[in-house]
């Protein structure tokens, strides 16, 4: 099962990079696909042991995406688009992991 999750993760990253560098922006359908892949990755890939590290890394990624890197010559717009696409992919995974953690903490005695 974990091996399947790895392929979903790789697919999400590839889609993010391809749409970021080739087309500049992803279509609504590809963003929905990225979000669905993110949910799947959050369910399949992230164990309870990895949850804290994943959530911290996700938070760092979300904060990094707020920086305006469009001003970098030549690659700035493509890098910003790619980073935005990765956020569309990782944010749903982080949401799933955070909800799993809340349920775990609430059920722990």
NUPAVO-469858 format. One record per residue (C-alpha): residue in three letters; y, x, z negated. Coordinates in steps of 0.001 Angstrom, whole numbers, plus 500000, padded with zeros to 6 digits. Example, Ala and Ser with C-alpha at 12.3 -4.5 7.8 and 13.67 -1.06 7.14 Angstrom:
# residues 2
SEVO | ALA | 495500 | 512300 | 492200
SEVO | SER | 498940 | 513670 | 492860
This chain:
# residues 109
SEVO | UNK | 500000 | 500000 | 500000
SEVO | UNK | 502400 | 502838 | 499149
SEVO | UNK | 501802 | 504422 | 502545
SEVO | UNK | 502914 | 501203 | 504224
SEVO | UNK | 506104 | 501270 | 502157
SEVO | UNK | 506857 | 504786 | 503348
SEVO | UNK | 506746 | 503604 | 506955
SEVO | UNK | 509143 | 500762 | 506154
SEVO | UNK | 511480 | 503303 | 504541
SEVO | UNK | 511319 | 505619 | 507559
SEVO | UNK | 511890 | 502683 | 509914
SEVO | UNK | 514953 | 501596 | 507943
SEVO | UNK | 516468 | 505068 | 507998
SEVO | UNK | 515770 | 505495 | 511719
SEVO | UNK | 517337 | 502139 | 512563
SEVO | UNK | 520361 | 503031 | 510420
SEVO | UNK | 520870 | 506383 | 512134
SEVO | UNK | 520176 | 505136 | 515662
SEVO | UNK | 522640 | 502261 | 515407
SEVO | UNK | 525154 | 504457 | 513624
SEVO | UNK | 525221 | 507189 | 516239
SEVO | UNK | 524359 | 505365 | 519456
SEVO | UNK | 526161 | 502058 | 519247
SEVO | UNK | 528589 | 502797 | 516418
SEVO | UNK | 527939 | 499468 | 514747
SEVO | UNK | 524810 | 497499 | 514139
SEVO | UNK | 524466 | 493924 | 515320
SEVO | UNK | 524005 | 491064 | 512884
SEVO | UNK | 520305 | 490916 | 513699
SEVO | UNK | 519780 | 494629 | 513039
SEVO | UNK | 521668 | 494352 | 509738
SEVO | UNK | 519399 | 491484 | 508698
SEVO | UNK | 516390 | 493591 | 509688
SEVO | UNK | 517754 | 496478 | 507593
SEVO | UNK | 518215 | 494175 | 504617
SEVO | UNK | 514680 | 492785 | 504950
SEVO | UNK | 513289 | 496318 | 505220
SEVO | UNK | 515270 | 497217 | 502096
SEVO | UNK | 513732 | 494354 | 500142
SEVO | UNK | 510264 | 495421 | 501279
SEVO | UNK | 510948 | 499026 | 500275
SEVO | UNK | 512201 | 497894 | 496871
SEVO | UNK | 509023 | 495902 | 496316
SEVO | UNK | 506478 | 498390 | 497703
SEVO | UNK | 507887 | 501862 | 497138
SEVO | UNK | 509666 | 502050 | 493819
SEVO | UNK | 507472 | 502141 | 490743
SEVO | UNK | 508593 | 501537 | 487191
SEVO | UNK | 508644 | 505298 | 486582
SEVO | UNK | 510957 | 505897 | 489537
SEVO | UNK | 513281 | 502952 | 488951
SEVO | UNK | 515951 | 504770 | 486935
SEVO | UNK | 516241 | 507667 | 489363
SEVO | UNK | 516288 | 505296 | 492342
SEVO | UNK | 519022 | 503139 | 490827
SEVO | UNK | 521177 | 506173 | 490010
SEVO | UNK | 520694 | 507556 | 493528
SEVO | UNK | 521503 | 504145 | 495008
SEVO | UNK | 524656 | 503928 | 492927
SEVO | UNK | 525721 | 507397 | 494091
SEVO | UNK | 525080 | 506400 | 497704
SEVO | UNK | 527069 | 503200 | 497337
SEVO | UNK | 529972 | 505106 | 495812
SEVO | UNK | 529815 | 507753 | 498540
SEVO | UNK | 529998 | 505056 | 501193
SEVO | UNK | 533422 | 504004 | 499913
SEVO | UNK | 534923 | 507286 | 501104
SEVO | UNK | 536679 | 507022 | 504447
SEVO | UNK | 534986 | 509680 | 506555
SEVO | UNK | 536226 | 508202 | 509828
SEVO | UNK | 539014 | 510763 | 509825
SEVO | UNK | 536577 | 513629 | 510479
SEVO | UNK | 537070 | 514673 | 514101
SEVO | UNK | 534349 | 513837 | 516648
SEVO | UNK | 531598 | 512637 | 514274
SEVO | UNK | 533584 | 510693 | 511681
SEVO | UNK | 533140 | 507201 | 513126
SEVO | UNK | 529426 | 507739 | 513784
SEVO | UNK | 528884 | 509135 | 510290
SEVO | UNK | 530738 | 506210 | 508696
SEVO | UNK | 528730 | 503696 | 510742
SEVO | UNK | 525480 | 505425 | 509825
SEVO | UNK | 526392 | 505478 | 506142
SEVO | UNK | 527323 | 501786 | 506256
SEVO | UNK | 523979 | 500984 | 507874
SEVO | UNK | 522123 | 502978 | 505223
SEVO | UNK | 523973 | 501003 | 502548
SEVO | UNK | 522837 | 497754 | 504190
SEVO | UNK | 519312 | 499140 | 503938
SEVO | UNK | 519397 | 500591 | 500402
SEVO | UNK | 521467 | 497927 | 498606
SEVO | UNK | 518778 | 495198 | 498852
SEVO | UNK | 516151 | 497684 | 497654
SEVO | UNK | 518373 | 498554 | 494690
SEVO | UNK | 518839 | 494861 | 493931
SEVO | UNK | 515075 | 494277 | 493930
SEVO | UNK | 514457 | 497297 | 491689
SEVO | UNK | 517259 | 496261 | 489317
SEVO | UNK | 515827 | 492744 | 489006
SEVO | UNK | 512351 | 494189 | 488384
SEVO | UNK | 513827 | 496410 | 485654
SEVO | UNK | 515638 | 493481 | 484024
SEVO | UNK | 512411 | 491464 | 483960
SEVO | UNK | 510554 | 494450 | 482520
SEVO | UNK | 513158 | 495014 | 479821
SEVO | UNK | 513357 | 491307 | 478976
SEVO | UNK | 509592 | 490990 | 478614
SEVO | UNK | 509177 | 494190 | 476560
SEVO | UNK | 508868 | 493753 | 472820
